[in-house]
Amino acid sequence: QVQLVESGGGLVQAGGSLRLSCAASGRTFSTYAMGWFRQAPGKEREFVSAINWAGGYTYYGDSVKGRFTISRDNAKNSVYLEMNSLKSEDTAVYSCALDQSLVPYSRGSTYYMKVSSYNYWGQGTQVTVSS
């Protein structure tokens, strides 16, 4: 089993920054790709970003490109999402997810953008951006 716990959410003004963290336990974290998704009230879950097991491949949703940065520290079993230039439309619950499939490099953006590609999910952390 895998447990994923997000932290770092909160209330921030538009234009501000937040850094989300996701701590994983229960498996060999360093061999799995990780993703971040978000869900706003009344909307479907939306892909935000993903990173392959080694951190060499990163992917972003169009709405966050250039503003968000994903990274990971395998020694700390953690993945991070640095969010800058936040907008009111970034308000959502942000969840991290783990893909337990094993690949030498990466499966590519189309795969990691799908909710169904992930096997484990955290509970989420609320991010609220005030305008």
N, C-alpha and C positions, 0 to 999 in steps of 0.2 A: 504493500500500500504506500501511497504517497500523500503527504500532507503539505499543502501550500498555504502560506499565511501572508497576506498583504498588509502593508502599513505605509504611512506617509501621506494619506489623504487629508483633506481639510478644506477650509474656506480660504479663498485667495481672491484678490481683486484682478480684474481683467488686466492683462499685460504682465502679470506676475508669474512666478515659477513655483513648481513643486517637484519633489523627487519621490517617486513611489518605489518601494522595495517589496520583493517577494522572496520569502525564505522557504526552502524546500527541505523536507526530511523524509526518510523512509526508503530512499532508493539512491542509486549512484547518479546523482544529479548531473554530473559532468558529461554524461553520454547522451543526454536528451535535449531536443530543441524546446524552447520556451516561447510563449506568446503572451501578449497583453490584449485584452478586449475590453470594451466598455458598453454599458447599456444605460440609456437615459429613460426616464419614465415614458411609457407608451411607445417606445421604439424597440426595434430589434437589436440584438447584440451586434456590435460593430467591431471589426478588426482594427486594432491600433498598430501593433508592431509585433515582430517575431525575430528570434535570433537562433542560429543553429547551435549545435552542442559546443563547438569550439569558439564561437563568437566571431567567426570570420565572415559570416553572411548575416545581414540584417535586412529587414523588410518593414515598410511603413504603409499605413493607409494614406490615401491621397489627402485627407483632411488634416493630417498631422505632419506631413513631410516638411522638413526644414525647421520644425519647431520642437519635435520630440526626438529623444535619443535613447535607444535601448542598449543596455550593456549587461554583462554578467561577470560574476566572480565565482568560478567553480570551487575555489578553495573555501569559500564561505557559503556554498550552496545557495547562492542568491542571484536574482536577476533584478535589474533596476530599470526604471523609466524616468528619465529626466524630461520634464515638461516645461517649456519656456513659451513666452508670449501667449499665455493662456487667454482663451476667449470664453464668452458665456456659453457658447455651443459645445464646449469641452466638458460641461457639467454632466456627470454620469457616475455610475458605480464602475470602478475599474477592477478587473479580475485578471489574475495571471493563470496560465494554463500550461500543462506539460504534455508533450507528445512522446509517448514511450516507444515509438518505432526507432530502429537503429539504422542509420545511414552513414556512409563514409564522410559525406560533405553536407549537402542540403537537398531538400526536396523541392525547393523553389517557392516563389511567392504565392502562386495559385493554391498550392497545398496548404501553406501555413495561414492563409486567409480564411480558411474554412473552420467553423466551430467543430465540425465532426472530426477534424484531424487530431484533436486533443483528447487525452484520456482522463486527465485529472484537472480539477479546477479549485481555485481558492474561493473563499467566501466573498471577497471583494472589499474595496475601500472606497468611500464616498469622496468625490472631488466636486466641489462647488465653486464656480467662478462667478463672482458678482460683477455686474457691469456698472 
